[in-house]
Amino acid sequence: MTAAALLPPPDASFDGGDLDCGNGLLLLIRRHIDPLPRGGVLQILSTEISVEEDLPAWCRLTGNEFLAMAREGRQRRYLVCKGGLAERDAQRPRLDPVPARTASRSIAPVPPVPALAVMGMGSWPRPRWMAEAVHAHVEGRLGEPEFHATADDAVRLAVQAQASAGADVVTDGEQRRDSYASFVATRLENCQLIPLTDLLPLVDHPEEFEAELRALDIPAGEVRHPAVFGRLERRRPLAAHEVDFARSLTDRPVKVALPGPYLLARTMWMECLSDQAYADREELAADIVTVLRAELAECLEAGAALVQFDEPVLSEVVFSGPKAKRSFMCGALSETLSPEHELGFARDLLNAVLDGFAQDRTALHVCRGNWSPDESVALSGGYAPLLGMLSQVRVGAYLLEAATPRAGGMSVLQGLPDTARIGVGVVNQKLGRTETEMEIAARIGRAIGLFGRDRLLLHPDCGFATFADSPICCGSGAAEKIAAIRTAADRFLP
């Protein structure tokens, strides 16, 4: 190999056989390079000639250093450095084995969620040091014990901030997650996070896809997408450990949010990737249902007062026409059939997950996009096209946008089952100012007139920090908005 004597020996190696970059090789590269420290060297063996041109291009795109290539008959040997060789001497903590949830089962009674309960939707702005720890953990530079010790401190701050602001129901702020949904790739077997840029060789029209990536609010190389390369297995909890720790910090009801089954099916199904393990999206979705049912059971056993399923992509189904630009609000990149088919598919998946569980401790959240504070880039439309499908989901509460004008009026929500609680957004997390007590109280009063006081729950339209690196507002702003809801809600308490 050219200048081999000057290059360090590889830290990891694998044989990619005849796979090309558009048919699984990049996924294998990610599996082997992500655990390496910055400056780590990966050796790739390949007999596919196109890799000779595609691999250096991938390195340029992802910021990794292409070191060398040598031919040995049909086989080629490539050396790629994670980051650059100049970083090779940088130290990183040891990557320890990933523990399962070990906390003992809670025996404390689960506190009820009161009428007019004030709560956040799920995510809370992460301190800068926590966002950095998330990156280091995903990239394999921060071991599991060190990561969770850091995250525990961030969760303590998030729970304290919510409680101090007057929230009746708290979350752990999703501090351990890179985003509200894609984090599952770090918790499931045969699934991993890859940068969106790695998908370029896999799409039918890479030029158009690349143009869309350039239009993202967040650099595409920093947005990671869950990729499935085998049958999904849940060997440890997705979020039950979050419930365990949050409950240890407070006597208030704890809510935990999980990505819904339709969202995960849309996110994880990618032809040329997922079809190596699954015949079609429906087969993948069946395993997703199995995973989420096990997770729901464990979260309830851990003492979650509410387990919320997030399904924002439902809005894309009904509000994005065939010529509309693809929405990246949830990374749902796969193709879809008619809105009627997709809504029915989503309904059936949700009901399959919920079947047999305590309905009063489950919730469904729908929004129209929360990746940017710019209202003009999010989807817009009232709930009427979704109402039939939502009404058929056997869930205990609907937690819905209502403060933003993009959501239309609240009155249409009277068509939801009267056996379910209704949560309405009474502040807009995208709005740069905190709404006045009078504004919020007016929304609460309208909602009480429509749904009754006992059914009503109060919250922001969506989370305060969907992505770790791109919070919608700062921590003080989030606390101010929760406190404003508290003050307005107190007007209506006995």
Residue, then its C-alpha position, 0 to 999 in steps of 0.5 A: m500500500t502506498a506509504a504504508a509504513l507511514l500510516p498507523p495500523p487499522d483499529a478495526s477492519f471488515d470485509g464488504g465483499d461486493l457491496d457498493c455504497g448504495n447497497g449496504l456498504l455505507l451502513l457497514i462502514r458506520r457500524h465499524i467507524d462510529p465506535l472508533p475514537r476521533g483519529g481511529v483508522l478503519q480498514i475496508l476490504s472490497t471487490e466492488i470497483s465503484v467503491e474506488e470512486d464513491l468512498p473518497a467522495w463519501c469521506r469528503l462529504t462526511g468530514n472523514e479522511f481518506l488515507a489510502m487504497a491498494r489493489e490486490g488482485r480483485q480485492r481492494r484495501y481502503l484505509v479511512c480515518k475517523g475525522g483526521l489523523a491529526e486527532r489520533d492522539a486525542q484521548r477519550p473515555r473507555l466505551d463500557p458495555v451498555p447496561a440494561r435497566t437495573a432499577s428495581r420496580s417501583i412500588a409507590p402508587v402512581p399519582p393521578v393526573p388531575a383535571l386542568a393539569v399543567m405539563g410540558m409536551g416532552s422535551w426540555p432545552r438541554p444545557r450545552w454540556m448535555a448536548e455535547a455529551v449526547h454527541a460524544h455518546v452517539e459517536g462512541r467517545l463517551g462511555e455509557p456510565e459517564f454519559h448517564a452520570t452527566a444526563d442524570d444531572a441534566v434531568r435533575l435540572a429539567v425536573q426542578a425547572q418544571a416543578s418550580a414553574g408549577a407543572d403538575v406533571v413532569t417529564d425528564g426533558e428527554q435529556r438523554r436523547d439526540s432527538y425525540a424519535s431517532f434516539v431509539a436507534t441507539r437502544l435497539e439491536n440491529c438499528q443504528l444512527i447514520p447521518l442523512t448525508d449517508l443516504l445520498p447513494l440510496v435515493d432515486h434522485p440524489e441531486e434533488f435529495e441533496a438540494e433538500l438537505r442543503a435547505l435544512d435548518i440543521p446541517a444534514g451531516e449533523v442530522r442522524h437517521p435510524a437505519v435498520f440492517g437486521r431484525l429489530e430486537r429490544r434487549r433493553p428499554l427505550a425509555a423505562h429507565e428515564v421513568d425510573f430516574a425521573r420518579s426518583l426525583t419527584d412525587r408528581p406524576v411523570k409522563v414519558a413520550l415515545p415515538g409512535p409506531y407509524l412514525l417509526a415505520r415511516t422513519m425506518w423503512m428505506e428500500c435498499l436498507s430495510d429490505q435486507a431484513y424485511a420484505d416490506r414496510e408492513e413486516l417491519a411495522a409488526d416488529i415495531v409494534t412488538v417493541l413498543r408493546a414491551e416498552l409500554a408495559e415496562c413504562l407503566e410498570a415503572g410508574a409512568a402516569l402517562v405514556q404519550f405516543d408522538e405521531p407528528v407525521l400524520s399531519e404530513v399525510v394530510f397537509s402535504g400535497p404531491k407537489a409539496k416539499r418533503s418535510f423533515m420534521c420527523g425524518a420520515l423519508s419513505e414513500t407513502l400511498s394515499p392519505e386514506h391508506e396511510l391514516g388507516f395503517a397508522r390507526d391500526l398500528l396504534n391500536a395494536v400497540l395500545d390493545g389491552f393496556a390501561q387506556d387512562r394512562t396513554a396519550l397521543h400527540v399530533c403536531r405540524g412540525n417543530w424543527s424550527p421556530d419559523e412558523s412559515v416553514a411548518l405545515s398548516g391545516g385544521y384537524a378535520p382531515l384527521l378527526g375520523m382517524l383520531s377518533q378510532v384510536r383507543v387512547g386515553a388522551y389527545l394532546l394537540e396543538a391549539a395555540t398556533p393559528r396553523a392548527g385551526g379552531m378547537s371546536v372541531l375537536q368536540g368530535l373526539p370520543d367523550t371518554a378521552r381527555i383533551g389536552v390543548g396547547v395554550v402557549n406556542q413554544k415557537l413564539g419569541r415572547t411569553e403569552t400574557e395571562m389574559e391570552i392564556a386564560a381566554r384559551i383555557g376558558r374556550a376549551i372548558g366551554l367545549f370539553g368541560r373542566d374535568r376532561l381538560l389538560l393544559h400544555p404548550d403546542c409541542g416540545f421545547a427542544t425536539f432536537a438536542d442541537s436545535p432547541i425551539c427556545c431557551g430553558s428560561g423561556a420554557a420555564e416562563k411559558i409553563a409558569a404562565i400556564r400555571t398562573a392562568a390555570d389557577r383562575f379556573l381551579p376551585 
